[in-house]
């Protein structure tokens, strides 16, 4: 699994293309040749961009579900909605499919931000709203989510 770091602002052209940040290219190294996968986020109104290797790990979890259970089949359908493989073009740009631009509300300015093994792609205004939080609320969430972790 490839871990990714960084947050970058980019501009999207009229066709839905943006220049993929050089910093991400460096982190992905040779794995960028395998391509990437873009999909809708499950919990947020943004897109998720996975290096292909990370996507395979993610989709393997869904692949283990029993598709003879209605909830599992429903989840898999929604999880896979809008999933598309992507490659960088010759100039280092990525084309966001129009249906995913519409879903995420992306306009001209976007923010790409790393979330461990994926990159979230947000409309800039939506991102700023999403990360505007009360420090006390975040401290409470951090304690709830991370407070039980033990280090070896």
C-alpha positions in Angstrom: 0.0 0.0 0.0 1.2 3.5 -0.9 0.8 6.2 1.7 0.3 9.7 0.2 1.0 13.1 1.8 0.0 16.7 1.0 -2.7 19.1 0.1 -2.6 21.1 -3.1 -4.9 23.6 -4.9 -5.5 23.2 -8.6 -7.6 24.7 -11.4 -9.9 22.6 -13.5 -10.3 23.6 -17.2 -13.6 23.6 -19.1 -13.1 19.9 -20.1 -12.6 18.8 -16.5 -8.9 18.4 -16.6 -6.4 19.5 -14.0 -2.6 19.3 -13.7 -1.7 16.4 -11.3 0.7 17.8 -8.7 4.4 17.0 -9.2 4.7 16.2 -5.5 2.2 13.4 -5.8 3.9 12.1 -8.9 7.2 11.9 -6.9 5.5 10.0 -4.1 3.8 7.5 -6.4 7.0 6.8 -8.4 6.8 4.0 -10.9 3.4 2.9 -9.6 1.8 5.9 -11.5 2.3 3.9 -14.7 -0.2 1.4 -13.5 -2.8 4.2 -13.5 -5.3 5.3 -11.0 -9.0 4.8 -10.1 -11.5 7.6 -9.3 -14.7 7.1 -7.5 -17.4 8.9 -5.3 -16.6 9.2 -1.6 -18.9 7.2 0.6 -19.3 9.7 3.5 -18.4 13.0 1.9 -19.4 15.1 -1.2 -16.0 14.7 -2.8 -14.1 12.2 -5.1 -11.4 9.7 -4.2 -8.4 9.0 -6.3 -6.5 5.8 -5.7 -3.2 4.6 -7.0 -4.2 1.3 -8.8 -2.3 -0.8 -6.2 -4.3 0.8 -3.4 -7.6 0.4 -5.3 -7.0 -3.3 -5.6 -6.7 -3.6 -1.9 -9.8 -1.5 -1.3 -11.9 -3.5 -3.8 -10.7 -6.8 -2.5 -12.6 -6.0 0.8 -15.8 -5.5 -1.2 -15.1 -8.6 -3.2 -15.2 -10.7 0.0 -18.9 -9.8 0.6 -21.6 -12.4 0.0 -23.5 -11.1 -2.9 -26.5 -13.3 -2.0 -27.2 -10.9 0.8 -29.3 -8.0 -0.4 -27.5 -5.4 1.7 -24.1 -6.5 0.5 -25.2 -6.4 -3.1 -26.8 -3.0 -2.6 -23.6 -1.7 -1.0 -21.4 -3.1 -3.8 -23.5 -1.4 -6.4 -23.4 2.0 -4.7 -19.7 1.6 -3.8 -18.8 1.0 -7.5 -21.1 3.7 -8.9 -19.0 6.0 -11.1 -15.8 4.1 -10.6 -13.4 4.8 -13.5 -9.8 3.9 -14.3 -7.6 7.0 -15.1 -4.2 7.7 -16.5 -2.3 10.9 -16.7 -2.2 12.4 -20.2 1.0 13.3 -22.0 1.2 16.6 -20.2 0.5 15.3 -16.7 -3.2 16.1 -16.5 -6.1 14.1 -15.2 -9.5 14.2 -16.8 -12.4 14.0 -14.2 -15.4 12.3 -15.8 -18.4 14.7 -16.2 -20.7 12.6 -14.1 -18.2 12.8 -11.2 -17.8 16.5 -11.6 -21.5 16.9 -11.3 -21.7 14.6 -8.3 -19.0 16.4 -6.4 -20.0 19.9 -7.3 -16.6 20.7 -8.7 -16.2 24.1 -10.3 -13.0 25.8 -11.4 -10.9 25.5 -8.3 -10.3 22.2 -6.5 -8.3 21.0 -3.5 -6.5 17.6 -3.6 -5.7 16.3 -0.1 -4.2 13.1 1.0 -6.1 10.7 3.3 -3.6 8.0 4.0 -3.9 5.7 0.9 -6.0 7.9 -1.3 -6.4 11.5 -2.5 -9.6 13.3 -2.0 -10.7 15.8 -4.7 -12.9 18.6 -3.4 -14.5 21.7 -4.9 -12.4 24.4 -3.1 -15.4 26.0 -1.3 -16.8 22.7 -0.2 -13.3 21.7 1.2 -13.0 24.9 3.1 -16.4 24.3 4.7 -15.6 20.6 5.5 -12.3 21.4 7.3 -13.7 24.4 9.2 -14.2 22.9 12.6 -14.4 23.8 16.3 -11.2 22.6 17.9 -13.1 21.3 20.9 -15.3 19.2 18.7 -12.3 17.8 16.9 -10.5 17.0 20.2 -13.6 15.0 21.3 -13.7 13.2 18.0 -9.9 12.5 18.1 -10.3 11.0 21.6 -13.2 8.9 20.6 -11.6 7.5 17.4 -7.9 7.4 18.4 -8.0 7.2 22.2 -8.1 3.4 22.4 -5.2 2.7 20.1 -2.2 1.0 21.6 1.2 1.3 20.1 3.6 -1.7 20.1 
